[in-house]
Amino acid sequence: MTGIDGLPPSAAARSADPWPALPDDTALWSAAGAAVDTTQLTRLDREQAGD
């Protein structure tokens, strides 16, 4: 027995995407505008550069 697409029902079920679409989490990975401490970021950049 085959489904509408010509595949057996079990094969058609396996070919479906099992993962739901993920929400947009861009805001989690960006710096908060007013919370940015330029002096501290500059100091951290110098420390990482070995200055």
C-alpha angles and dihedrals in degrees: 000000000000134000128235091279093052095253125115110261093250092054092048091053091050093051093059116101106261094196122080120226111272122234120251106267098176092122090060092059100046128083116257106249103227094033095064111115104202094191093053093045091051091050091049091049090052091048092051091048090053095245 
